Amino acid sequence: MDADIPAIREVIQASVRVLQAGDYTQAQIEGALVTVFTVDSRLIADGTYLLALCEDKVAGCGGWSYRKTLYGGDRQLETIESSVLNPATEAAKIRAIFVHPDYTRMGLGSLILKAAEDAAVAAGFRRLEMGSTLTGVPLYSLRGYRERERIAVPVGSGEEIEVVRMTKEIESTSN
């Protein structure tokens, strides 16, 4: 997947610049693209990052984590918390879901989200948590996530973006 990093970076940048333009200012977007909205190599190394391909092109990406970091990438300004979560008592983190604007409204975001949730549940987690962009809140709300708090995240040059911490409880399927 390391060979896919340039394509992942391209998807993230296009997604943020186009799809999030209605929720964040240009200065916030550009700051976030060099701090928060960057490739997270830890997710890739952990094998919990997923790609959605269309016509052999990376059209979407995202994943989940069994580590404490709620959001961000390799170059975020805040401390990255790499300690491992306890599935019995803590929530897996749904992370870094982006869809290229050329492939929106095709269900790719929902597909990536479902695959990440399924993998986290298979690893023993029964609660999920994410730091959603304002743009993502409607989708995640439809998928059972509930807003818990809004966080001001520094993105450099005195700018901040608002991120929404959302959670979801996984219902037991046992009889």
C-alpha positions, 0 to 999 in steps of 0.5 A: 500500500505504500506505493498507493500513498501518492494516490491517497494524498491526491484523493485527500487533497481533492476531497478536502478542497472541493467537498469541504469548501462549504464548511471551512474557509480556504485558509482552514482547508490549506492549513488542514491539508498540511497538518490534519488531512495528511496520509496517516502512515500508522494506519497503513502500517497497522493494515487498517487502512482501506482503498476503494478503487474505480477503474483501477484508480483510488477513488476513496480511502479510509479505515479504522484504528485500534490506537488512541489517536482520534483524527489526523495524519503524520503531520498533525500539530497535536500529540499522536497517541499511539498506545493500543486500545482495549476492545472491552472498554474502549472505542475503536477509531474510525479514521480518515475517510475521503472520497474523490469528488469525481466519485461522490454519490456512488456510496463509496464513503458508506462502503468504506465506513461499513468495511472499517466498522466490520473490521473493528467489530471482528477485532472485538470492539463494540464501540466506535468513535470518530472525529468527523469533519463538518462535511461528514456529519450528515452521513455518519448521523445516518449511519448511527453515529451521535454527536458528543462534542465539537473540538477546535483543532489547530491547523497552523497559522493561527487557524483552527477547524471544527471537528465533531467527535461522534460515537456509535454503539454496536448492537450484539447479534447473539441470540 
